[in-house]
Amino acid sequence: MGKLAVYAAYKDKLNKDIADETRRLCLGGLTYQAALRKAKELYIGKERKRK
């Protein structure tokens, strides 16, 4: 696989994880915007720490 395909697969997985977490937080009672913000903080924060 080329670098672009690897990046696309990684980005797709990250987006899916963020969407799943957003749904879970919405079901927990947060508004969509608050849930999306929290999910991005969780997943993007993890990615930055990993580098």
mmCIF entry with sequence, helices, sheets and N, C-alpha, C, O atoms, coordinates in Angstrom:
data_MODEL
# 
_entry.id   MODEL 
# 
_entity.id                         1 
_entity.type                       polymer 
_entity.pdbx_number_of_molecules   1 
# 
_entity_poly.entity_id                      1 
_entity_poly.type                           'polypeptide(L)' 
_entity_poly.nstd_linkage                   no 
_entity_poly.nstd_monomer                   no 
_entity_poly.pdbx_seq_one_letter_code       MGKLAVYAAYKDKLNKDIADETRRLCLGGLTYQAALRKAKELYIGKERKRK 
_entity_poly.pdbx_seq_one_letter_code_can   MGKLAVYAAYKDKLNKDIADETRRLCLGGLTYQAALRKAKELYIGKERKRK 
_entity_poly.pdbx_strand_id                 A 
# 
loop_
_entity_poly_seq.entity_id 
_entity_poly_seq.num 
_entity_poly_seq.mon_id 
_entity_poly_seq.hetero 
1 1  MET n 
1 2  GLY n 
1 3  LYS n 
1 4  LEU n 
1 5  ALA n 
1 6  VAL n 
1 7  TYR n 
1 8  ALA n 
1 9  ALA n 
1 10 TYR n 
1 11 LYS n 
1 12 ASP n 
1 13 LYS n 
1 14 LEU n 
1 15 ASN n 
1 16 LYS n 
1 17 ASP n 
1 18 ILE n 
1 19 ALA n 
1 20 ASP n 
1 21 GLU n 
1 22 THR n 
1 23 ARG n 
1 24 ARG n 
1 25 LEU n 
1 26 CYS n 
1 27 LEU n 
1 28 GLY n 
1 29 GLY n 
1 30 LEU n 
1 31 THR n 
1 32 TYR n 
1 33 GLN n 
1 34 ALA n 
1 35 ALA n 
1 36 LEU n 
1 37 ARG n 
1 38 LYS n 
1 39 ALA n 
1 40 LYS n 
1 41 GLU n 
1 42 LEU n 
1 43 TYR n 
1 44 ILE n 
1 45 GLY n 
1 46 LYS n 
1 47 GLU n 
1 48 ARG n 
1 49 LYS n 
1 50 ARG n 
1 51 LYS n 
# 
_struct_asym.id          A 
_struct_asym.entity_id   1 
# 
loop_
_struct_conf.conf_type_id 
_struct_conf.id 
_struct_conf.pdbx_PDB_helix_id 
_struct_conf.beg_label_comp_id 
_struct_conf.beg_label_asym_id 
_struct_conf.beg_label_seq_id 
_struct_conf.pdbx_beg_PDB_ins_code 
_struct_conf.end_label_comp_id 
_struct_conf.end_label_asym_id 
_struct_conf.end_label_seq_id 
_struct_conf.pdbx_end_PDB_ins_code 
_struct_conf.beg_auth_comp_id 
_struct_conf.beg_auth_asym_id 
_struct_conf.beg_auth_seq_id 
_struct_conf.end_auth_comp_id 
_struct_conf.end_auth_asym_id 
_struct_conf.end_auth_seq_id 
_struct_conf.pdbx_PDB_helix_class 
_struct_conf.details 
_struct_conf.pdbx_PDB_helix_length 
HELX_P HELX_P1 AA1 LYS A 3  ? LEU A 27 ? LYS A 3  LEU A 27 1 ? 25 
HELX_P HELX_P2 AA2 TYR A 32 ? ARG A 50 ? TYR A 32 ARG A 50 1 ? 19 
# 
_struct_conf_type.id          HELX_P 
_struct_conf_type.criteria    ? 
_struct_conf_type.reference   ? 
# 
loop_
_atom_site.group_PDB 
_atom_site.id 
_atom_site.type_symbol 
_atom_site.label_atom_id 
_atom_site.label_alt_id 
_atom_site.label_comp_id 
_atom_site.label_asym_id 
_atom_site.label_entity_id 
_atom_site.label_seq_id 
_atom_site.pdbx_PDB_ins_code 
_atom_site.Cartn_x 
_atom_site.Cartn_y 
_atom_site.Cartn_z 
_atom_site.occupancy 
_atom_site.B_iso_or_equiv 
_atom_site.pdbx_formal_charge 
_atom_site.auth_seq_id 
_atom_site.auth_comp_id 
_atom_site.auth_asym_id 
_atom_site.auth_atom_id 
_atom_site.pdbx_PDB_model_num 
ATOM 1   N N  . MET A 1 1  ? 0.832   -1.182 0.000  1.00 0.00 ? 1  MET A N  1 
ATOM 2   C CA . MET A 1 1  ? 0.000   0.000  0.000  1.00 0.00 ? 1  MET A CA 1 
ATOM 3   C C  . MET A 1 1  ? 0.875   1.242  0.000  1.00 0.00 ? 1  MET A C  1 
ATOM 4   O O  . MET A 1 1  ? 1.918   1.290  0.651  1.00 0.00 ? 1  MET A O  1 
ATOM 5   N N  . GLY A 1 2  ? 0.434   2.226  -0.732 1.00 0.00 ? 2  GLY A N  1 
ATOM 6   C CA . GLY A 1 2  ? 1.170   3.475  -0.759 1.00 0.00 ? 2  GLY A CA 1 
ATOM 7   C C  . GLY A 1 2  ? 0.908   4.305  0.485  1.00 0.00 ? 2  GLY A C  1 
ATOM 8   O O  . GLY A 1 2  ? 0.014   4.014  1.279  1.00 0.00 ? 2  GLY A O  1 
ATOM 9   N N  . LYS A 1 3  ? 1.709   5.336  0.628  1.00 0.00 ? 3  LYS A N  1 
ATOM 10  C CA . LYS A 1 3  ? 1.573   6.199  1.811  1.00 0.00 ? 3  LYS A CA 1 
ATOM 11  C C  . LYS A 1 3  ? 0.202   6.853  1.880  1.00 0.00 ? 3  LYS A C  1 
ATOM 12  O O  . LYS A 1 3  ? -0.370  7.001  2.960  1.00 0.00 ? 3  LYS A O  1 
ATOM 13  N N  . LEU A 1 4  ? -0.323  7.243  0.723  1.00 0.00 ? 4  LEU A N  1 
ATOM 14  C CA . LEU A 1 4  ? -1.625  7.907  0.706  1.00 0.00 ? 4  LEU A CA 1 
ATOM 15  C C  . LEU A 1 4  ? -2.735  6.953  1.150  1.00 0.00 ? 4  LEU A C  1 
ATOM 16  O O  . LEU A 1 4  ? -3.640  7.351  1.884  1.00 0.00 ? 4  LEU A O  1 
ATOM 17  N N  . ALA A 1 5  ? -2.668  5.710  0.711  1.00 0.00 ? 5  ALA A N  1 
ATOM 18  C CA . ALA A 1 5  ? -3.679  4.723  1.102  1.00 0.00 ? 5  ALA A CA 1 
ATOM 19  C C  . ALA A 1 5  ? -3.607  4.434  2.601  1.00 0.00 ? 5  ALA A C  1 
ATOM 20  O O  . ALA A 1 5  ? -4.637  4.280  3.258  1.00 0.00 ? 5  ALA A O  1 
ATOM 21  N N  . VAL A 1 6  ? -2.403  4.363  3.133  1.00 0.00 ? 6  VAL A N  1 
ATOM 22  C CA . VAL A 1 6  ? -2.237  4.126  4.571  1.00 0.00 ? 6  VAL A CA 1 
ATOM 23  C C  . VAL A 1 6  ? -2.808  5.301  5.354  1.00 0.00 ? 6  VAL A C  1 
ATOM 24  O O  . VAL A 1 6  ? -3.515  5.106  6.342  1.00 0.00 ? 6  VAL A O  1 
ATOM 25  N N  . TYR A 1 7  ? -2.504  6.516  4.918  1.00 0.00 ? 7  TYR A N  1 
ATOM 26  C CA . TYR A 1 7  ? -3.024  7.713  5.582  1.00 0.00 ? 7  TYR A CA 1 
ATOM 27  C C  . TYR A 1 7  ? -4.552  7.742  5.523  1.00 0.00 ? 7  TYR A C  1 
ATOM 28  O O  . TYR A 1 7  ? -5.206  8.063  6.515  1.00 0.00 ? 7  TYR A O  1 
ATOM 29  N N  . ALA A 1 8  ? -5.121  7.407  4.363  1.00 0.00 ? 8  ALA A N  1 
ATOM 30  C CA . ALA A 1 8  ? -6.575  7.426  4.209  1.00 0.00 ? 8  ALA A CA 1 
ATOM 31  C C  . ALA A 1 8  ? -7.234  6.404  5.137  1.00 0.00 ? 8  ALA A C  1 
ATOM 32  O O  . ALA A 1 8  ? -8.265  6.688  5.747  1.00 0.00 ? 8  ALA A O  1 
ATOM 33  N N  . ALA A 1 9  ? -6.644  5.226  5.240  1.00 0.00 ? 9  ALA A N  1 
ATOM 34  C CA . ALA A 1 9  ? -7.194  4.196  6.123  1.00 0.00 ? 9  ALA A CA 1 
ATOM 35  C C  . ALA A 1 9  ? -7.115  4.642  7.582  1.00 0.00 ? 9  ALA A C  1 
ATOM 36  O O  . ALA A 1 9  ? -8.053  4.433  8.352  1.00 0.00 ? 9  ALA A O  1 
ATOM 37  N N  . TYR A 1 10 ? -6.007  5.248  7.952  1.00 0.00 ? 10 TYR A N  1 
ATOM 38  C CA . TYR A 1 10 ? -5.820  5.741  9.321  1.00 0.00 ? 10 TYR A CA 1 
ATOM 39  C C  . TYR A 1 10 ? -6.836  6.838  9.634  1.00 0.00 ? 10 TYR A C  1 
ATOM 40  O O  . TYR A 1 10 ? -7.445  6.847  10.704 1.00 0.00 ? 10 TYR A O  1 
ATOM 41  N N  . LYS A 1 11 ? -7.010  7.756  8.693  1.00 0.00 ? 11 LYS A N  1 
ATOM 42  C CA . LYS A 1 11 ? -7.946  8.872  8.873  1.00 0.00 ? 11 LYS A CA 1 
ATOM 43  C C  . LYS A 1 11 ? -9.384  8.354  8.974  1.00 0.00 ? 11 LYS A C  1 
ATOM 44  O O  . LYS A 1 11 ? -10.165 8.851  9.785  1.00 0.00 ? 11 LYS A O  1 
ATOM 45  N N  . ASP A 1 12 ? -9.739  7.355  8.151  1.00 0.00 ? 12 ASP A N  1 
ATOM 46  C CA . ASP A 1 12 ? -11.077 6.769  8.214  1.00 0.00 ? 12 ASP A CA 1 
ATOM 47  C C  . ASP A 1 12 ? -11.345 6.134  9.576  1.00 0.00 ? 12 ASP A C  1 
ATOM 48  O O  . ASP A 1 12 ? -12.426 6.296  10.142 1.00 0.00 ? 12 ASP A O  1 
ATOM 49  N N  . LYS A 1 13 ? -10.366 5.420  10.090 1.00 0.00 ? 13 LYS A N  1 
ATOM 50  C CA . LYS A 1 13 ? -10.530 4.782  11.407 1.00 0.00 ? 13 LYS A CA 1 
ATOM 51  C C  . LYS A 1 13 ? -10.689 5.836  12.501 1.00 0.00 ? 13 LYS A C  1 
ATOM 52  O O  . LYS A 1 13 ? -11.533 5.696  13.386 1.00 0.00 ? 13 LYS A O  1 
ATOM 53  N N  . LEU A 1 14 ? -9.882  6.881  12.436 1.00 0.00 ? 14 LEU A N  1 
ATOM 54  C CA . LEU A 1 14 ? -9.975  7.952  13.429 1.00 0.00 ? 14 LEU A CA 1 
ATOM 55  C C  . LEU A 1 14 ? -11.350 8.617  13.374 1.00 0.00 ? 14 LEU A C  1 
ATOM 56  O O  . LEU A 1 14 ? -11.960 8.866  14.414 1.00 0.00 ? 14 LEU A O  1 
ATOM 57  N N  . ASN A 1 15 ? -11.839 8.903  12.170 1.00 0.00 ? 15 ASN A N  1 
ATOM 58  C CA . ASN A 1 15 ? -13.158 9.528  12.023 1.00 0.00 ? 15 ASN A CA 1 
ATOM 59  C C  . ASN A 1 15 ? -14.264 8.619  12.546 1.00 0.00 ? 15 ASN A C  1 
ATOM 60  O O  . ASN A 1 15 ? -15.209 9.091  13.178 1.00 0.00 ? 15 ASN A O  1 
ATOM 61  N N  . LYS A 1 16 ? -14.150 7.302  12.285 1.00 0.00 ? 16 LYS A N  1 
ATOM 62  C CA . LYS A 1 16 ? -15.144 6.353  12.780 1.00 0.00 ? 16 LYS A CA 1 
ATOM 63  C C  . LYS A 1 16 ? -15.125 6.306  14.304 1.00 0.00 ? 16 LYS A C  1 
ATOM 64  O O  . LYS A 1 16 ? -16.179 6.277  14.940 1.00 0.00 ? 16 LYS A O  1 
ATOM 65  N N  . ASP A 1 17 ? -13.942 6.299  14.883 1.00 0.00 ? 17 ASP A N  1 
ATOM 66  C CA . ASP A 1 17 ? -13.837 6.282  16.344 1.00 0.00 ? 17 ASP A CA 1 
ATOM 67  C C  . ASP A 1 17 ? -14.446 7.540  16.961 1.00 0.00 ? 17 ASP A C  1 
ATOM 68  O O  . ASP A 1 17 ? -15.137 7.467  17.977 1.00 0.00 ? 17 ASP A O  1 
ATOM 69  N N  . ILE A 1 18 ? -14.188 8.689  16.345 1.00 0.00 ? 18 ILE A N  1 
ATOM 70  C CA . ILE A 1 18 ? -14.754 9.950  16.840 1.00 0.00 ? 18 ILE A CA 1 
ATOM 71  C C  . ILE A 1 18 ? -16.279 9.928  16.719 1.00 0.00 ? 18 ILE A C  1 
ATOM 72  O O  . ILE A 1 18 ? -16.977 10.369 17.632 1.00 0.00 ? 18 ILE A O  1 
ATOM 73  N N  . ALA A 1 19 ? -16.798 9.421  15.603 1.00 0.00 ? 19 ALA A N  1 
ATOM 74  C CA . ALA A 1 19 ? -18.248 9.347  15.410 1.00 0.00 ? 19 ALA A CA 1 
ATOM 75  C C  . ALA A 1 19 ? -18.892 8.417  16.437 1.00 0.00 ? 19 ALA A C  1 
ATOM 76  O O  . ALA A 1 19 ? -19.945 8.737  16.990 1.00 0.00 ? 19 ALA A O  1 
ATOM 77  N N  . ASP A 1 20 ? -18.268 7.275  16.692 1.00 0.00 ? 20 ASP A N  1 
ATOM 78  C CA . ASP A 1 20 ? -18.803 6.337  17.685 1.00 0.00 ? 20 ASP A CA 1 
ATOM 79  C C  . ASP A 1 20 ? -18.827 6.959  19.078 1.00 0.00 ? 20 ASP A C  1 
ATOM 80  O O  . ASP A 1 20 ? -19.807 6.830  19.811 1.00 0.00 ? 20 ASP A O  1 
ATOM 81  N N  . GLU A 1 21 ? -17.745 7.629  19.431 1.00 0.00 ? 21 GLU A N  1 
ATOM 82  C CA . GLU A 1 21 ? -17.670 8.270  20.750 1.00 0.00 ? 21 GLU A CA 1 
ATOM 83  C C  . GLU A 1 21 ? -18.696 9.403  20.856 1.00 0.00 ? 21 GLU A C  1 
ATOM 84  O O  . GLU A 1 21 ? -19.302 9.593  21.911 1.00 0.00 ? 21 GLU A O  1 
ATOM 85  N N  . THR A 1 22 ? -18.893 10.150 19.773 1.00 0.00 ? 22 THR A N  1 
ATOM 86  C CA . THR A 1 22 ? -19.883 11.232 19.761 1.00 0.00 ? 22 THR A CA 1 
ATOM 87  C C  . THR A 1 22 ? -21.278 10.670 19.997 1.00 0.00 ? 22 THR A C  1 
ATOM 88  O O  . THR A 1 22 ? -22.042 11.217 20.793 1.00 0.00 ? 22 THR A O  1 
ATOM 89  N N  . ARG A 1 23 ? -21.615 9.578  19.309 1.00 0.00 ? 23 ARG A N  1 
ATOM 90  C CA . ARG A 1 23 ? -22.921 8.943  19.502 1.00 0.00 ? 23 ARG A CA 1 
ATOM 91  C C  . ARG A 1 23 ? -23.107 8.492  20.950 1.00 0.00 ? 23 ARG A C  1 
ATOM 92  O O  . ARG A 1 23 ? -24.166 8.697  21.542 1.00 0.00 ? 23 ARG A O  1 
ATOM 93  N N  . ARG A 1 24 ? -22.067 7.877  21.512 1.00 0.00 ? 24 ARG A N  1 
ATOM 94  C CA . ARG A 1 24 ? -22.140 7.387  22.885 1.00 0.00 ? 24 ARG A CA 1 
ATOM 95  C C  . ARG A 1 24 ? -22.375 8.549  23.862 1.00 0.00 ? 24 ARG A C  1 
ATOM 96  O O  . ARG A 1 24 ? -23.184 8.437  24.783 1.00 0.00 ? 24 ARG A O  1 
ATOM 97  N N  . LEU A 1 25 ? -21.667 9.654  23.652 1.00 0.00 ? 25 LEU A N  1 
ATOM 98  C CA . LEU A 1 25 ? -21.821 10.814 24.533 1.00 0.00 ? 25 LEU A CA 1 
ATOM 99  C C  . LEU A 1 25 ? -23.194 11.467 24.375 1.00 0.00 ? 25 LEU A C  1 
ATOM 100 O O  . LEU A 1 25 ? -23.768 11.949 25.351 1.00 0.00 ? 25 LEU A O  1 
ATOM 101 N N  . CYS A 1 26 ? -23.721 11.484 23.149 1.00 0.00 ? 26 CYS A N  1 
ATOM 102 C CA . CYS A 1 26 ? -25.065 12.044 22.922 1.00 0.00 ? 26 CYS A CA 1 
ATOM 103 C C  . CYS A 1 26 ? -26.115 11.213 23.659 1.00 0.00 ? 26 CYS A C  1 
ATOM 104 O O  . CYS A 1 26 ? -27.045 11.757 24.253 1.00 0.00 ? 26 CYS A O  1 
ATOM 105 N N  . LEU A 1 27 ? -25.956 9.905  23.613 1.00 0.00 ? 27 LEU A N  1 
ATOM 106 C CA . LEU A 1 27 ? -26.893 9.046  24.332 1.00 0.00 ? 27 LEU A CA 1 
ATOM 107 C C  . LEU A 1 27 ? -26.767 9.240  25.839 1.00 0.00 ? 27 LEU A C  1 
ATOM 108 O O  . LEU A 1 27 ? -27.707 8.976  26.589 1.00 0.00 ? 27 LEU A O  1 
ATOM 109 N N  . GLY A 1 28 ? -25.610 9.700  26.269 1.00 0.00 ? 28 GLY A N  1 
ATOM 110 C CA . GLY A 1 28 ? -25.393 9.979  27.684 1.00 0.00 ? 28 GLY A CA 1 
ATOM 111 C C  . GLY A 1 28 ? -25.974 11.308 28.133 1.00 0.00 ? 28 GLY A C  1 
ATOM 112 O O  . GLY A 1 28 ? -25.968 11.614 29.325 1.00 0.00 ? 28 GLY A O  1 
ATOM 113 N N  . GLY A 1 29 ? -26.476 12.105 27.193 1.00 0.00 ? 29 GLY A N  1 
ATOM 114 C CA . GLY A 1 29 ? -27.160 13.333 27.574 1.00 0.00 ? 29 GLY A CA 1 
ATOM 115 C C  . GLY A 1 29 ? -26.523 14.625 27.097 1.00 0.00 ? 29 GLY A C  1 
ATOM 116 O O  . GLY A 1 29 ? -27.090 15.695 27.318 1.00 0.00 ? 29 GLY A O  1 
ATOM 117 N N  . LEU A 1 30 ? -25.367 14.567 26.452 1.00 0.00 ? 30 LEU A N  1 
ATOM 118 C CA . LEU A 1 30 ? -24.748 15.795 25.949 1.00 0.00 ? 30 LEU A CA 1 
ATOM 119 C C  . LEU A 1 30 ? -25.388 16.216 24.634 1.00 0.00 ? 30 LEU A C  1 
ATOM 120 O O  . LEU A 1 30 ? -25.947 15.386 23.916 1.00 0.00 ? 30 LEU A O  1 
ATOM 121 N N  . THR A 1 31 ? -25.307 17.505 24.319 1.00 0.00 ? 31 THR A N  1 
ATOM 122 C CA . THR A 1 31 ? -25.749 17.960 23.006 1.00 0.00 ? 31 THR A CA 1 
ATOM 123 C C  . THR A 1 31 ? -24.744 17.470 21.968 1.00 0.00 ? 31 THR A C  1 
ATOM 124 O O  . THR A 1 31 ? -23.627 17.081 22.311 1.00 0.00 ? 31 THR A O  1 
ATOM 125 N N  . TYR A 1 32 ? -25.143 17.491 20.708 1.00 0.00 ? 32 TYR A N  1 
ATOM 126 C CA . TYR A 1 32 ? -24.259 16.998 19.650 1.00 0.00 ? 32 TYR A CA 1 
ATOM 127 C C  . TYR A 1 32 ? -22.948 17.776 19.610 1.00 0.00 ? 32 TYR A C  1 
ATOM 128 O O  . TYR A 1 32 ? -21.876 17.180 19.515 1.00 0.00 ? 32 TYR A O  1 
ATOM 129 N N  . GLN A 1 33 ? -23.027 19.103 19.681 1.00 0.00 ? 33 GLN A N  1 
ATOM 130 C CA . GLN A 1 33 ? -21.815 19.921 19.597 1.00 0.00 ? 33 GLN A CA 1 
ATOM 131 C C  . GLN A 1 33 ? -20.871 19.653 20.763 1.00 0.00 ? 33 GLN A C  1 
ATOM 132 O O  . GLN A 1 33 ? -19.659 19.547 20.574 1.00 0.00 ? 33 GLN A O  1 
ATOM 133 N N  . ALA A 1 34 ? -21.420 19.544 21.957 1.00 0.00 ? 34 ALA A N  1 
ATOM 134 C CA . ALA A 1 34 ? -20.587 19.265 23.134 1.00 0.00 ? 34 ALA A CA 1 
ATOM 135 C C  . ALA A 1 34 ? -19.974 17.872 23.043 1.00 0.00 ? 34 ALA A C  1 
ATOM 136 O O  . ALA A 1 34 ? -18.808 17.678 23.387 1.00 0.00 ? 34 ALA A O  1 
ATOM 137 N N  . ALA A 1 35 ? -20.758 16.909 22.580 1.00 0.00 ? 35 ALA A N  1 
ATOM 138 C CA . ALA A 1 35 ? -20.259 15.537 22.448 1.00 0.00 ? 35 ALA A CA 1 
ATOM 139 C C  . ALA A 1 35 ? -19.159 15.461 21.397 1.00 0.00 ? 35 ALA A C  1 
ATOM 140 O O  . ALA A 1 35 ? -18.152 14.782 21.600 1.00 0.00 ? 35 ALA A O  1 
ATOM 141 N N  . LEU A 1 36 ? -19.341 16.149 20.282 1.00 0.00 ? 36 LEU A N  1 
ATOM 142 C CA . LEU A 1 36 ? -18.334 16.149 19.223 1.00 0.00 ? 36 LEU A CA 1 
ATOM 143 C C  . LEU A 1 36 ? -17.040 16.788 19.709 1.00 0.00 ? 36 LEU A C  1 
ATOM 144 O O  . LEU A 1 36 ? -15.952 16.278 19.443 1.00 0.00 ? 36 LEU A O  1 
ATOM 145 N N  . ARG A 1 37 ? -17.158 17.889 20.409 1.00 0.00 ? 37 ARG A N  1 
ATOM 146 C CA . ARG A 1 37 ? -15.974 18.569 20.947 1.00 0.00 ? 37 ARG A CA 1 
ATOM 147 C C  . ARG A 1 37 ? -15.219 17.651 21.913 1.00 0.00 ? 37 ARG A C  1 
ATOM 148 O O  . ARG A 1 37 ? -13.994 17.548 21.853 1.00 0.00 ? 37 ARG A O  1 
ATOM 149 N N  . LYS A 1 38 ? -15.955 16.992 22.796 1.00 0.00 ? 38 LYS A N  1 
ATOM 150 C CA . LYS A 1 38 ? -15.345 16.094 23.786 1.00 0.00 ? 38 LYS A CA 1 
ATOM 151 C C  . LYS A 1 38 ? -14.683 14.890 23.103 1.00 0.00 ? 38 LYS A C  1 
ATOM 152 O O  . LYS A 1 38 ? -13.579 14.495 23.477 1.00 0.00 ? 38 LYS A O  1 
ATOM 153 N N  . ALA A 1 39 ? -15.352 14.313 22.110 1.00 0.00 ? 39 ALA A N  1 
ATOM 154 C CA . ALA A 1 39 ? -14.797 13.161 21.396 1.00 0.00 ? 39 ALA A CA 1 
ATOM 155 C C  . ALA A 1 39 ? -13.519 13.547 20.656 1.00 0.00 ? 39 ALA A C  1 
ATOM 156 O O  . ALA A 1 39 ? -12.549 12.789 20.657 1.00 0.00 ? 39 ALA A O  1 
ATOM 157 N N  . LYS A 1 40 ? -13.513 14.712 20.028 1.00 0.00 ? 40 LYS A N  1 
ATOM 158 C CA . LYS A 1 40 ? -12.305 15.165 19.330 1.00 0.00 ? 40 LYS A CA 1 
ATOM 159 C C  . LYS A 1 40 ? -11.165 15.396 20.309 1.00 0.00 ? 40 LYS A C  1 
ATOM 160 O O  . LYS A 1 40 ? -10.017 15.055 20.023 1.00 0.00 ? 40 LYS A O  1 
ATOM 161 N N  . GLU A 1 41 ? -11.478 15.974 21.464 1.00 0.00 ? 41 GLU A N  1 
ATOM 162 C CA . GLU A 1 41 ? -10.442 16.183 22.483 1.00 0.00 ? 41 GLU A CA 1 
ATOM 163 C C  . GLU A 1 41 ? -9.842  14.853 22.913 1.00 0.00 ? 41 GLU A C  1 
ATOM 164 O O  . GLU A 1 41 ? -8.626  14.736 23.066 1.00 0.00 ? 41 GLU A O  1 
ATOM 165 N N  . LEU A 1 42 ? -10.691 13.854 23.106 1.00 0.00 ? 42 LEU A N  1 
ATOM 166 C CA . LEU A 1 42 ? -10.214 12.545 23.542 1.00 0.00 ? 42 LEU A CA 1 
ATOM 167 C C  . LEU A 1 42 ? -9.323  11.887 22.497 1.00 0.00 ? 42 LEU A C  1 
ATOM 168 O O  . LEU A 1 42 ? -8.211  11.457 22.805 1.00 0.00 ? 42 LEU A O  1 
ATOM 169 N N  . TYR A 1 43 ? -9.811  11.809 21.262 1.00 0.00 ? 43 TYR A N  1 
ATOM 170 C CA . TYR A 1 43 ? -9.087  11.059 20.241 1.00 0.00 ? 43 TYR A CA 1 
ATOM 171 C C  . TYR A 1 43 ? -7.925  11.827 19.642 1.00 0.00 ? 43 TYR A C  1 
ATOM 172 O O  . TYR A 1 43 ? -6.863  11.246 19.418 1.00 0.00 ? 43 TYR A O  1 
ATOM 173 N N  . ILE A 1 44 ? -8.092  13.100 19.380 1.00 0.00 ? 44 ILE A N  1 
ATOM 174 C CA . ILE A 1 44 ? -6.995  13.867 18.792 1.00 0.00 ? 44 ILE A CA 1 
ATOM 175 C C  . ILE A 1 44 ? -5.929  14.119 19.847 1.00 0.00 ? 44 ILE A C  1 
ATOM 176 O O  . ILE A 1 44 ? -4.740  14.157 19.530 1.00 0.00 ? 44 ILE A O  1 
ATOM 177 N N  . GLY A 1 45 ? -6.338  14.291 21.086 1.00 0.00 ? 45 GLY A N  1 
ATOM 178 C CA . GLY A 1 45 ? -5.376  14.429 22.178 1.00 0.00 ? 45 GLY A CA 1 
ATOM 179 C C  . GLY A 1 45 ? -4.518  13.184 22.330 1.00 0.00 ? 45 GLY A C  1 
ATOM 180 O O  . GLY A 1 45 ? -3.317  13.285 22.577 1.00 0.00 ? 45 GLY A O  1 
ATOM 181 N N  . LYS A 1 46 ? -5.128  12.006 22.184 1.00 0.00 ? 46 LYS A N  1 
ATOM 182 C CA . LYS A 1 46 ? -4.384  10.744 22.253 1.00 0.00 ? 46 LYS A CA 1 
ATOM 183 C C  . LYS A 1 46 ? -3.368  10.654 21.130 1.00 0.00 ? 46 LYS A C  1 
ATOM 184 O O  . LYS A 1 46 ? -2.239  10.207 21.334 1.00 0.00 ? 46 LYS A O  1 
ATOM 185 N N  . GLU A 1 47 ? -3.777  11.084 19.936 1.00 0.00 ? 47 GLU A N  1 
ATOM 186 C CA . GLU A 1 47 ? -2.887  10.995 18.776 1.00 0.00 ? 47 GLU A CA 1 
ATOM 187 C C  . GLU A 1 47 ? -1.692  11.925 18.929 1.00 0.00 ? 47 GLU A C  1 
ATOM 188 O O  . GLU A 1 47 ? -0.577  11.563 18.553 1.00 0.00 ? 47 GLU A O  1 
ATOM 189 N N  . ARG A 1 48 ? -1.906  13.095 19.466 1.00 0.00 ? 48 ARG A N  1 
ATOM 190 C CA . ARG A 1 48 ? -0.795  14.038 19.643 1.00 0.00 ? 48 ARG A CA 1 
ATOM 191 C C  . ARG A 1 48 ? 0.186   13.536 20.688 1.00 0.00 ? 48 ARG A C  1 
ATOM 192 O O  . ARG A 1 48 ? 1.395   13.716 20.540 1.00 0.00 ? 48 ARG A O  1 
ATOM 193 N N  . LYS A 1 49 ? -0.320  12.907 21.743 1.00 0.00 ? 49 LYS A N  1 
ATOM 194 C CA . LYS A 1 49 ? 0.555   12.370 22.787 1.00 0.00 ? 49 LYS A CA 1 
ATOM 195 C C  . LYS A 1 49 ? 1.361   11.190 22.270 1.00 0.00 ? 49 LYS A C  1 
ATOM 196 O O  . LYS A 1 49 ? 2.494   10.972 22.701 1.00 0.00 ? 49 LYS A O  1 
ATOM 197 N N  . ARG A 1 50 ? 0.786   10.431 21.353 1.00 0.00 ? 50 ARG A N  1 
ATOM 198 C CA . ARG A 1 50 ? 1.434   9.235  20.821 1.00 0.00 ? 50 ARG A CA 1 
ATOM 199 C C  . ARG A 1 50 ? 2.638   9.566  19.960 1.00 0.00 ? 50 ARG A C  1 
ATOM 200 O O  . ARG A 1 50 ? 3.579   8.776  19.888 1.00 0.00 ? 50 ARG A O  1 
ATOM 201 N N  . LYS A 1 51 ? 2.626   10.703 19.314 1.00 0.00 ? 51 LYS A N  1 
ATOM 202 C CA . LYS A 1 51 ? 3.713   11.075 18.395 1.00 0.00 ? 51 LYS A CA 1 
ATOM 203 C C  . LYS A 1 51 ? 4.973   11.426 19.119 1.00 0.00 ? 51 LYS A C  1 
ATOM 204 O O  . LYS A 1 51 ? 5.976   11.760 18.487 1.00 0.00 ? 51 LYS A O  1 
# 
